[in-house]
Amino acid sequence: MTVPPALSRIFSRPAQPFRFPRTLYAAALLAGLVDALLVFYLPLHLHRNLRESKLLVVGLVVALPQFGVFLASNMWGALGDQWRRLKPLVLLGLAGYTAMLLALSMCRTSGAVLLAALVGSLLYSALKPAALSFVTLREPLRKGHALAALMRNQSIGWLIGNLGCLSMLEAFGWRAMNWALAGASLVAGAVLVFTWLRMPEIGAHEFEAREPGGEPPERGVRAAGATARPAPVTRGFWRELVALYETPALLWISVVWFFTTAGRWLFYTFFSILYTDFLRGSLGIVGLASSLSALAGVFFFGWAGRWVDRFGSRVVFLAGVLGYAVYFLVNVLITQPYLVAALFIIPIYPAFVVAGNAMVASIIRRDQRAGGLGVITGVEAFGALAGALAGGWAGDRFGIGVTPLAATILAGAALILAAGALRKPLALADES
């Protein structure tokens, strides 16, 4: 059977191996593993093992790290651009994970856990913008593929962390949580040493060189004028950071990203409560749907990267925003538990996050790449914080059943903003 050429281009694997170090795969896998521990199991550890009765304090163990990432990721990304070095930021992020996990395994009070989580987030927030910048600088013509490969490993780490910690807790009880945190700190330390020994530094010339053959054209993204890229302007650190926020295209992406992420976290933070208390579904089905969703994401990341490189990052990004708006609206209209659980498995996030980061990498100059991706990392963290808090407020005031509607409103606002800018091509900063 002959495969049509169009489908072959969409689903084909990259012909050449990527030119970025495999140590970044290990770092991304570790980041996903730790995120699963922090989001799923650390709040229950606080509530059950440390006897924390105040749900607001329990919620802060997730909210405070997001706040720390929001504050620090912008700074780390801009510093990477100033230094023209990314390896130190990767090492700093891994060191932050290692120290935080070790500290959490020894904490015996709620206050100590919150402090360790906040300080750790200020450090490990250096990892993501540096890693994303590294792979897009090394693979300028295959940004979608490269980003997808990195994020797929993060999704695998999330799945391993979720299932591994769950298996340990079921076998040994909640007293094993400290063992899980200590074991994860050892793994993080091993990845840190491995990265320090094996990861090469990206060359300073790679921040300043033009993309091979010029910036790759994308559908819906056009050059803004001259074909020759001007020499980068040397600014102070804070002026460089302000200049990023003054980029109109980056501001547009940030606003759309914020509303979409807020809707995602508003819905997913309270999904288990919505499913069991409002829809009268089984907690076991929630766990199964969550695992299948993570597994589907692992496979779908590769396709998302190919679609970004085939159709352009902007088209796929807008499709991801539309997908979330439709998904939340459908959850407003249906109340059958098994159908809701089946819809939960649909992997929308890979297309949204790969395309969004690829679009940022395309509109920001190479010598500002880490800073621009740091801005988006911070926006995502702030959206997660705002969505979780808004969901808690809406649930307390109107009941947990209102969360799908609230998420639909936020995603709908993102879709309106995205559609409003659809007819305005984004200028490539590299060409302006």
Buried (B, 14 or more C-beta within 10 A) or exposed (E): EEEEEEEEEBEEEBEEEBEBBEBBBBBBBBBBBBBBBBBBBBBBBBBBBBEBEEEEBBBBBBBBBBBBBBBBBBBBBBBBBBBBBBBBBBBBBBBBBBBBBBBBBEBEEBEBBBBBBBBBBBBBBBBBBBBBBBBBBBBBEBBBBBBBBBBBBBBBBBBBBBBBBBEBBEEEEEEBBBEBBBBBBEBBBBBBEBBBEEBEEBEEEBBBBBBEEBBBEBEBBEBBEEEEBEEEEEBEEEEBBEBBEEBEBBEBBBBBBBBBBBBBBBBBBBBBBBBBEBBEBBEEBBBBBBBBBBBBBBEBBBBBBBBBBBBBBBBBBBBBBBBBBBBBBBBBEEEEBEEBBEBBBBBBBBBBBBBBBBBBBBBBBBBBBBBBBBBBBBBBBBBBBBBBBBBBEBBEEEEBBBBBBBBBBBBBBBBEBBEEBEEEBBBBBBBB
